[in-house]
Amino acid sequence: MRWQVQEAKQKFSEVLRLAEAEGPQVVTRHGDEVAVVIDIREYRRLKGEEMDLRDYLLQGPTIEGLEIDRSTEPTRAVDFGGDR
């Protein structure tokens, strides 16, 4: 969608919402394209800053100091209903 500068200023929240939901929003001044408002995820992708799954997971919390208590009882038998 195209927005004149004055309209984009008045409806900035809508411009942002549409950039996120529908894609880039072009801003014009005197009919000339002067700017594009894009979703932050698209900006990061274009800059090459988008993380892959591995990097995303590595930035998560660590398990240092995590204490897990496990039962020492034997596991139960499971009947699969066949001749296994």
N, C-alpha and C positions, 0 to 999 in steps of 0.2 A: 504494500500500500504506500501511497505517496502522501506526505504531509507538508504543508507550507510551514515555515518556521513558527509563525505566530500561532497557528492551530496546534502544532506539536507542543509548544510551550503551555498552552491552555489545557491540553488533554494529555499531558505527559504520562500519567498513570495508565491511560488507555494505550498509548504508544508502547509502553513497556510490556503491558499484558499481551498485546498483539505480537510483539517481537518474540516473546516467549512461546506463545501458542501457535502462531501462524508463520513466523519467519521474519526476515529482515524488513524494516520499515525505513523507507527513504524520506529524507527531509530535504525540501527545496527552498531556495531563496530567489525570488524573482524568476522562477521557472527553471533555475539551474540546480542540479543535484549537488548538495553540499555535505551531506552526512548520511550515514546509515546506522540505525539502532538495531543491534542484534543481541540475541540471547547470549548470556555469559558462557554457556557450554559451547556454543558455536565459536565464540571468540577464542576460547582456550584451544579448541580443536584446530582452528586456523593458525594459531601461534605455535602449535605443536606441543602444547602444555597438557593435553589430555592424557591422563594416566591410563595405563593398561591394567588389567585385573591384578597382575602380580604386584605392581607398585602400589596399587590401592590397598591390597591386603597387607603389604609390608608396612604401611603407615598406620595400621590399626594397633590396638593395645597389645603389649607383650604378655607372655604367660609367666614372667618372672614373679615369684612370690605367690603364685597361685597354688593353693593346696587342695588336692582332690582326695577325698576319703572314699575308698572302695571297700565293699563288703568282702570278707574273707570266706563267706559261705560258698559251698559248691553251687554251680549253676544248675538249673532245673532241666530235666529231660523234656524234649519237645516231640510230640507224636505227630508225624507228618501224614498219618493215615494211609500208609502203604507199606510195601515190603522193602524197606530201605535198609 
